[in-house]
Amino acid sequence: MAALFGKRTPPRAGPPPGEIEPIAASAARVTLDPVQNVITTAEWQSDAWKYYREIPEVFYGVAYDAGICSRARLYVGKVDPDSSSKPPPVPEERGDLIGPLDELTGGQAGQSRFLDRQVSQWAVAGESYWVGFDDPNPKEKTKARRWVVASSKELEQRGRDLIVTLPDSSTAQGEQIVLKDGKFASIRTWQPDPERGHLPISPMRALRGPCRMLLKLQAKTMAQCDSRIPAGLLKVPSELDFPDPDGKGMTRDPKRIMRQLMDTMVTPIKQPDSAAAVVPLMVQGPAEALAALELLRFGNDLDSRTQSMIDSAIRRIGTGLDAPLSATTGETGNHWSQWQISEDALRARFFPKLARICGIITEYFYWPALRALKVPDPEQYVIWFDPADMALRPNKGPEAIQAYELGLVAARVVRRELGFPEEDAPTQQEWTRWMAEQLLRQGRPLDPQLAPALGLGSGGTTLREGRTPPLKAPGQDAPRGEVPGTQPDNTTPNPGELDTRPPAPPPVTAAAVARAAEWEMTAAELAAVRALAWAGRWLINHNDRSQRGALQDVDRHAVHTHLTAAANDLDAMLAGAYSDWETVAPDQPCVRDVIDNYVRVLLLTRRPHQPRLLASMLADSACGGG
């Protein structure tokens, strides 16, 4: 390990432009002096650890920072030549570059623990020690190099030897190992005091006053709760008769009265389900004596100012720790909800801490390690962090489903928010089968067009009961390739007769057919939207009047996306909805049936108008097919 820190390393490189600028931090290699104790713990640091253990708001404020930072992933990156972006990761095959980082942090599995301890140490005591040594591993009979993040409380200096209490000890007393001089390396990291940079500092040094006040207020409250003095003194006139504790009638004996009172007061405490907890103690005597029965109190109830002082101390602690106030007080939800954090908060609060740690690792550990491994140009590699797992994305699944039902987002958005990849999207056949199943669950007769999706063949009735199967559309029996009414009359008139034949119509082009199909689709859409608006008015008229104000600005054809339509009301709801269609297209009952089925599906599923769905249903129907 001596070669690892053989000479002074170059100055630390700054972060890539565009990344957060790290706050100043210091680190130094530690050389133990046999005369002077190098590893010390200041008084304020001992107080800080005490408050960390005894004040839950301090504990959680520190754990909040450490927990967020521990979700980052450290990696080895190669510095961008123009330093315009964060360093890209080196290939995983470069074990000579990745190995030192894994040695320091314990690999991917140990990085979280490494960052958690490092951030916690800085938040409480303002400093930490990284101790590296060759750790005997009896299972593999080899010596593995190991690093631990330790506080000054876990280190003890004996001359040039170092005694380390391992942080991951399984025993309550802690497992200690003795590291001989020259058999270990130690790096001290600290947040420098602006006035005296060689000394560490943390917010806990300035919070000793609020923490001390909070502990005293809590002690006062506990003393008042435990003390018997506030209970007061009960004055009992001698003329009153109390029940005898032995059940021998009534008594005026002061000793027996005291015994009875004690039993009456203590029994509900020991046995909450006892009748003594609710049945009052009977006392009899003259009215004047009963009026003289009085309780004298020697102290007030809990001081009303105490709670406000406690709240004030907690707020000061939260402010001093630079943690979100809601994270320490829980005012805007439980502590678990506070772990959901935005990207802006990460950049402002947590990225600087991680940048400091990465800078120290790079300068004081990684570059010397690469030099020892004789890696060319080690300064082109740095340790950096990936924050992808730090921000917990809130669950937007319910909102995405609602937005989809309102027609505001696509189905892929719902899958993304629910965590499903695009390859999980249903095929057209799966979607058709799902739609058929939904209609069956609604108790509706199955449409013949959807029956094959369930393997039921082509039999069945349409969605509306009593409706006849679709009729053949005009031109269905025409010879293949011909459009009825477009073939000229090829008969020749007799000689001398007037040629009364109409002129031959122009040939039907593909563009004309496309325009006709476009107009047919537009007409079908108009009929569907009109039927939805017809149903929307019915829903408004048949629902609570209080709904009308909320739906005032909603288009009538979209009302069904806000109000639920019952399956048994659909016939009444759509009565007369297709009168215009039957007037202008009386010879198209098949198309009308498809439109009606489409409208009923939207009403039952509360989906908005979807032209692509209508076009798909028309294309899959037998209307106009040959």
Secondary structure by P-SEA (a helix, b strand, c coil): cccccccccccccccccccccccbbbbbbbbbbcccccccccaaaaaaaaaaaccaaaaaaaaaaaaaaaabbbbbbccccccccccccccccccccaaaaaaaaccccaaaaaaaaaaaaaaccccbbbbbcccccccccbbbbbbbbcccccccccccbbbbccccccccccbbbbbccccbbbbbbbbcccccccccccccccaaaaaaaaaaaaaaaaaaaaccccbbbbbbbccccccccccccccccaaaaaaaaaaaaaaaaaccccccccbbbbbbccaaaaaaccccccccccccaaaaaaaaaaaaaaaaacccccccccccccccccccccaaaaaaccaaaaaaaaaaaacccaaaaaaaacccccccbbbbbbcccccccccaaaaaaaaaaaccccaaaaaaaacccccccccaaaaaaaaaaaaaaacccccccccccccccccccccccccccccccccccccccccccccccccccccccccccccccccccaaaaaaaaaaaaaaaaaaaaaaaaaaaaaaaaaccccccccccccccccccccbbbbccccccccccccccccccccccaaaaaaaaaaaaaaaaacccccaaaaaaaaaacccccc
